[in-house]
Amino acid sequence: MVILSWLIACAVAAVFVVGGVEKLRVRSAFARTLSELGLPAPLVPVLSLLVPIAELATSAGLMLAPAAAWPAAGVAALGAAFALAGLLGLRARQPVACSCLGAATNAYLGRRQLVLLPGWLAAAAVLRLAPPRWSVLEGLQLLALVVVASSSLHAVKVVKAWRTDSAYRRAIEESSEVRADMVVGLHTIKGTS
C-alpha cells in the first residue's frame, strides 16, 4: 500500500503541477472556460487565479507534507470541482472547451470529469489512509523531480507543435512564392502588352 500511495502522490502532484502552471500561463483561456460554464462574472477572475493556486498548493502539500490531512482533502475538493465543471459543461448550450491542462487541449468538459470523480476520491482516500512517508528534504527532491518530469512532457508537446507549425510555415512560404511569381508574371505580361 505504501508504494501505491507513493505513486498516487507523485502522479496527482504531476497532474496538478501541469494543470496549475498551464492555467496560470494562459489564464485568459481558463477564465473563458469558467465564463462559458455560466459562472457569475465577478467569480471568474477570482476562480481563474484560485483554482491553479489550489492545484499548485496541493501538489506542494502532497510532496512536502504527505501525512497531513489537507493535501488529501485538496485532492478530493479539486476532484469534486472538476466533476462540477463537467456537469456544468454537459448542461451548457454549447460544448465548453476544457482548459484543464492548458489551452492547447481540444477536449470538452463533460462526462470525462464525472467519470474521473471516483478516481480522485479513491486517490484522496489512499493518501489519507496510508500516506507516503518521507522527510521534507526527500519531498523537496520529489517535488523537483515531478516539476522536471512535467516540464519534460510539456516540452514534448511544444516540439510537436513547433514541427506542425514549421510545416504550416513552409506551406505558407511556398504559396507566397507562387503568388509572387504570378504577380511578377502579370506585371511582365502587362508591360509587354
C-alpha positions in Angstrom: 0.0 0.0 0.0 2.9 2.3 0.7 4.2 2.0 -2.9 0.7 2.7 -4.2 0.3 5.8 -2.1 3.8 6.9 -3.2 2.8 6.5 -6.9 -0.5 8.2 -6.4 1.0 11.2 -4.6 3.6 11.7 -7.4 1.1 11.2 -10.2 -1.5 13.5 -8.7 1.2 16.1 -7.9 2.4 16.0 -11.5 -1.2 16.4 -12.9 -1.8 19.4 -10.6 1.6 21.0 -11.4 0.9 20.8 -15.2 -2.7 22.0 -14.7 -1.9 24.8 -12.3 1.0 26.1 -14.4 -1.0 25.9 -17.6 -4.0 27.7 -16.1 -1.8 30.5 -14.8 0.2 30.7 -18.1 -2.9 31.1 -20.2 -5.2 32.5 -17.6 -7.5 34.1 -20.2 -8.4 30.7 -21.7 -9.2 29.3 -18.3 -11.3 32.4 -17.5 -13.1 32.0 -20.8 -13.9 28.3 -19.8 -15.2 29.5 -16.4 -17.4 32.1 -18.2 -18.8 29.6 -20.7 -19.7 27.3 -17.7 -22.1 30.1 -16.7 -20.3 31.2 -13.5 -21.2 34.7 -12.3 -18.9 37.3 -13.9 -17.4 38.5 -10.5 -16.3 35.0 -9.6 -14.4 34.3 -12.9 -11.3 36.4 -12.3 -11.1 35.1 -8.7 -11.5 31.5 -9.6 -9.2 31.8 -12.6 -6.5 32.6 -10.0 -7.6 30.4 -7.0 -8.0 27.1 -8.8 -4.5 27.0 -10.2 -3.1 28.2 -6.9 -5.0 25.4 -5.1 -3.6 22.9 -7.6 -0.1 24.0 -7.0 -0.5 24.2 -3.3 -2.0 20.7 -3.2 1.0 19.5 -5.3 3.4 21.0 -2.8 1.5 19.6 0.1 1.5 16.1 -1.3 5.2 16.3 -1.7 6.2 18.3 1.5 3.6 17.1 4.0 2.1 13.9 2.7 0.9 12.7 6.1 -1.1 15.9 6.7 -4.8 15.8 6.1 -5.1 18.9 4.0 -3.3 17.6 0.8 -5.7 14.6 0.6 -8.6 16.9 1.2 -7.3 19.2 -1.5 -7.3 16.3 -4.0 -10.9 15.4 -3.1 -12.1 19.0 -3.3 -10.4 19.6 -6.6 -11.7 16.3 -8.0 -15.2 17.4 -6.9 -14.7 20.8 -8.5 -13.6 19.2 -11.8 -16.7 17.0 -11.7 -18.9 20.0 -11.1 -17.3 21.7 -14.1 -18.0 18.6 -16.1 -21.7 18.6 -15.0 -21.9 22.3 -15.9 -20.3 21.6 -19.2 -22.9 19.0 -20.0 -25.7 21.4 -19.2 -24.2 24.3 -21.2 -25.9 25.2 -24.5 -22.6 24.7 -26.5 -19.7 22.4 -25.8 -17.3 24.1 -23.3 -13.6 23.8 -24.1 -11.6 22.1 -21.4 -8.6 24.1 -20.4 -7.8 21.7 -17.6 -4.2 21.1 -18.7 -3.8 24.2 -20.8 -5.4 26.0 -23.7 -3.8 23.7 -26.3 -6.0 20.7 -25.5 -9.0 20.2 -27.7 -11.2 18.3 -25.3 -14.5 19.4 -23.9 -15.9 19.4 -20.3 -18.4 16.8 -19.6 -18.6 13.1 -18.9 -14.9 12.5 -18.6 -14.7 14.8 -15.5 -17.7 13.0 -14.0 -16.2 9.6 -14.6 -12.9 10.6 -13.1 -14.5 11.7 -9.8 -14.4 8.3 -8.1 -10.7 8.1 -9.1 -10.0 11.4 -7.5 -11.9 10.4 -4.3 -10.1 7.0 -4.2 -6.7 8.7 -4.6 -7.6 11.1 -1.7 -8.7 8.1 0.4 -5.5 6.2 -0.2 -3.4 9.3 0.5 -5.2 9.8 3.8 -5.4 6.2 5.0 -1.9 5.2 4.0 0.1 8.4 3.3 3.6 8.1 1.9 6.3 8.6 4.5 9.3 10.7 3.6 11.1 13.7 5.0 10.6 17.3 3.9 14.0 17.1 2.1 13.0 14.0 0.3 9.7 15.6 -0.5 11.5 18.7 -2.0 13.6 16.3 -4.1 10.4 14.5 -5.3 8.7 17.8 -6.0 11.6 18.9 -8.1 11.5 15.6 -9.9 7.7 16.0 -10.5 8.2 19.5 -11.9 11.1 18.4 -14.2 9.1 15.4 -15.4 6.0 17.5 -16.0 8.1 20.1 -17.8 9.7 17.4 -20.0 6.2 16.2 -21.0 5.3 19.8 -21.8 8.5 20.2 -23.8 7.5 17.2 -26.0 4.1 18.9 -26.7 5.9 22.1 -27.6 8.3 20.3 -30.0 5.4 18.6 -31.7 3.5 21.9 -32.0 6.7 23.6 -33.4 7.1 20.8 -36.0 3.4 21.2 -37.1 3.8 24.9 -37.2 7.0 24.5 -39.2 5.1 22.5 -41.9 2.5 25.2 -42.0 5.1 28.0 -42.3 6.8 26.2 -45.2 3.4 25.8 -47.0 2.7 29.5 -46.5 6.1 30.4 -47.7 5.7 28.3 -50.8 2.3 29.7 -51.6 3.7 33.2 -51.1 6.5 32.5 -53.6 4.0 31.1 -56.1 1.8 34.2 -55.6 4.8 36.5 -56.0 5.8 34.6 -59.2 2.3 35.1 -60.5 2.3 38.8 -59.7 5.7 39.3 -61.4 4.4 37.3 -64.4 1.3 39.5 -64.5 3.4 42.7 -64.5 5.6 41.3 -67.2 2.6 40.4 -69.4 1.1 43.9 -68.8 4.4 45.6 -69.5 4.7 43.9 -72.9 1.1 44.3 -74.0 
